[in-house]
Amino acid sequence: MTNLKLSSDNVLIVFDHDGTLVNTELREYHLFSGIKELLLFLKDQGFRLSVWTARSKESTRQSLTRLEIIEFFDEIYGQDSGFPKPHPIGLAHLSLGFEKSQVLHIGDSLADLDGAISFGIDVIAACWNNPNQVKNFKQKTDLIALTPKECESLILKKFSKE
């Protein structure tokens, strides 16, 4: 897929933190397998990346710093930045200057999906943390990823130029 032309100029991909980027189910938080590679690929392709999370902005910043991925993200919108999820104001704030067709959210919860849908943007249901959610999420989006690599494929399909 290296010959694929991407329309990544002025494209924003917004990630959720807990359950999407970071496995927070264990005492010692860690990245899901394949997340760092996905972030490296997306930044290399010129995508802008942000985080929309239900945790506090500072807690998110600390987590992403400890996990050595903070440099990938241009902005973080946490629950203490304004209205909490699923209210779409966080997505509106993060996507200022972007057309809605050029914004994509990746999240693992119904709050993520509902917020993105109510804001009017596409959303990828990240099911690598909980594959049992696929059936529920298919009612809200056709974009389902069981691995970060599948997520990369969906992003490439959405933003590839013919």
Summary of the structure (lengths in Angstrom):
residues: 162
radius of gyration: 14.4
end to end distance: 12.9
largest distance: 45.2
contacts: 515
relative contact order: 0.19
helix: 40%
strand: 19%
